[in-house]
């Protein structure tokens, strides 16, 4: 069983939660290791638990009628999925797809326990509302990008223009500043490019593989 100290190291926001409540939550929850590439949710699945990410990364995305995928956001350590939370709180099904983008370790809190914690505990409510605000901002940026910007095309052009010998040493924030968008949008698009085999990403470096 995960200890309170281990959980609050991954989720500092919960350091103020009452000790007994923390122990009760952890005693009824379980940890699970999810291998890279494994499906976590498909659109229409029910949500019997909410996953708090301890390590690794989860990609949340939608699939269009043509099969084209678009990343909504990615979830890392110290975060959970707001669509997962919404699914539980609203008693609905999961409205997207979620897959492990790397090897992932999660704490699975049963849906009944999560609903009670949101209802009775201010720390949990604040955590969920803060996450909702953050994700809503990212999704609004995504809508703007898709509807008006075609940032993906601008980003490819930028990489080609700025690279030397198909390599570019820079940061995602620097690219975002140059393109007039957010770092999160740039990071999401670059990871999409990497999945398609167009680029290879490393720390502060991008290598173009094909154009």
C-alpha positions in Angstrom: 0.0 0.0 0.0 1.2 3.5 -0.8 2.2 5.5 2.2 0.8 9.0 2.9 4.4 10.4 2.6 4.8 8.7 -0.8 1.5 10.1 -2.0 2.1 13.7 -0.9 5.5 13.6 -2.4 3.8 13.1 -5.8 0.8 15.3 -4.9 2.0 18.2 -2.7 -1.5 19.7 -2.8 -2.7 17.0 -0.5 -0.3 17.8 2.4 -3.1 19.6 4.2 -5.6 16.7 4.0 -6.4 15.2 7.5 -4.1 12.3 8.3 -6.9 9.9 9.0 -8.8 10.7 5.8 -5.5 10.2 3.9 -5.0 6.8 5.5 -8.6 5.8 4.8 -8.3 6.8 1.1 -5.0 5.0 0.6 -6.3 1.8 2.4 -9.2 1.4 0.0 -7.2 2.4 -3.1 -4.6 0.4 -5.1 -1.5 1.1 -7.1 -1.2 -0.2 -10.7 1.7 -0.3 -13.2 0.6 0.4 -16.8 3.0 -0.5 -19.6 3.7 2.0 -22.4 1.2 1.9 -25.2 -1.5 0.2 -23.1 -5.1 1.5 -23.5 -6.5 3.0 -20.3 -9.8 4.3 -21.5 -11.7 4.1 -24.8 -14.5 6.5 -25.6 -17.7 5.3 -24.0 -16.0 3.4 -21.2 -17.4 3.7 -17.7 -15.2 5.1 -14.9 -15.0 2.9 -11.8 -12.0 4.7 -10.4 -9.9 7.8 -10.9 -6.2 7.5 -11.6 -3.7 9.7 -9.8 -0.5 9.6 -11.8 2.6 8.8 -9.7 5.0 8.5 -12.5 5.0 8.4 -16.3 2.7 10.1 -18.8 -0.8 9.5 -20.1 -2.1 10.9 -23.4 -5.7 11.9 -23.8 -7.0 12.2 -27.3 -10.0 12.2 -29.7 -10.4 10.3 -32.9 -12.3 11.8 -35.9 -14.4 9.9 -38.4 -11.4 9.8 -40.8 -9.2 8.2 -38.1 -7.2 11.4 -37.5 -6.2 11.8 -33.9 -5.9 15.0 -31.9 -4.3 15.2 -28.5 -6.4 17.1 -26.0 -3.7 17.1 -23.2 -1.2 14.9 -21.5 -1.1 14.0 -17.8 2.1 13.6 -15.8 3.1 12.9 -12.2 1.1 14.9 -9.6 -1.9 15.1 -11.9 -5.1 13.3 -12.7 -7.5 13.4 -15.7 -10.2 16.0 -15.5 -12.3 14.0 -17.9 -12.0 11.0 -15.6 -13.1 13.2 -12.7 -16.0 14.6 -14.7 -17.1 11.1 -15.8 -17.3 10.0 -12.2 -18.9 13.2 -10.8 -21.5 13.4 -13.6 -22.2 9.7 -13.8 -21.3 9.6 -17.5 -19.0 7.6 -19.7 -15.5 8.6 -20.7 -15.7 11.0 -23.7 -12.3 10.4 -25.2 -9.4 7.9 -25.4 -6.5 7.6 -22.9 -3.3 5.6 -23.5 -0.1 5.3 -21.6 2.5 7.4 -23.4 5.3 5.8 -21.3 5.4 3.2 -18.5 3.0 4.7 -15.9 2.3 4.1 -12.2 -1.0 5.2 -10.9 -3.0 5.2 -7.7 -6.6 4.1 -8.4 -9.1 5.6 -6.1 -12.6 4.0 -6.4 -15.2 6.3 -7.8 -17.5 6.2 -4.7 -14.6 7.3 -2.5 -13.6 10.0 -4.9 -17.2 11.4 -5.0 -17.3 11.4 -1.2 -13.9 13.2 -0.9 -14.9 15.9 -3.4 -18.2 16.4 -1.4 -16.6 16.5 2.0 -13.1 17.7 1.7 -12.0 21.2 0.6 -8.5 20.1 -0.4 -9.8 17.6 -2.9 -12.3 20.1 -4.3 -9.6 22.8 -4.7 -7.4 20.3 -6.5 -10.2 19.3 -8.9 -11.2 22.9 -9.6 -7.6 24.0 -10.2 -7.1 21.1 -12.6 -10.3 21.9 -14.4 -9.3 25.5 -14.9 -5.9 24.5 -16.2 -7.2 21.9 -18.6 -10.0 24.2 -19.8 -7.4 26.8 -20.8 -5.4 24.2 -22.7 -8.4 22.9 -24.6 -9.5 26.5 -25.5 -6.0 27.0 -26.9 -6.4 23.8 -28.9 -9.8 24.9 -30.3 -8.2 28.2 -31.3 -5.3 26.4 -32.9 -7.5 24.0 -34.9 -10.1 26.5 -35.9 -7.9 29.5 -36.7 -4.2 28.9 -36.5 -2.9 25.8 -38.2 0.0 26.1 -35.8 1.2 22.6 -36.9 2.0 24.0 -40.4 3.7 27.1 -38.9 5.7 24.9 -36.6 7.0 22.6 -39.3 8.0 25.7 -41.4 9.7 27.1 -38.4 11.7 23.9 -37.7 12.8 23.8 -41.3 13.8 27.4 -41.5 15.7 27.4 -38.2 17.4 24.0 -38.4 21.0 23.4 -39.5 21.8 20.0 -40.8 18.3 18.9 -39.8 19.0 19.8 -36.2 17.8 22.7 -34.0 19.0 23.4 -30.4 16.2 25.4 -28.7 13.5 25.1 -26.0 9.8 24.6 -26.5 9.2 27.9 -24.7 11.5 29.8 -27.2 9.6 28.3 -30.1 6.2 29.2 -28.5 7.4 32.8 -28.0 8.5 33.0 -31.6 5.2 31.6 -32.9 3.0 33.5 -30.6 1.5 30.5 -29.0 1.9 28.6 -25.7 4.6 26.1 -24.7 2.0 23.5 -24.0 0.7 23.7 -27.6 4.2 23.5 -29.0 5.1 20.5 -26.8 1.9 18.7 -27.8 2.5 19.2 -31.5 6.1 18.1 -31.3 5.1 14.9 -29.5 2.6 14.3 -32.2 5.3 14.9 -34.8 7.6 12.4 -33.0 4.9 9.7 -32.9 4.5 10.2 -36.7 8.3 9.8 -37.2 8.8 13.3 -38.4 11.2 14.5 -35.6 13.2 13.1 -32.8 13.1 15.0 -29.5 15.8 15.2 -26.8 16.5 17.7 -24.1 16.6 21.2 -25.7 17.2 19.6 -29.1 15.0 18.7 -32.1 16.1 16.5 -35.1 14.1 16.5 -38.3 13.7 13.0 -39.7 11.5 13.6 -42.7 9.8 16.6 -44.3 
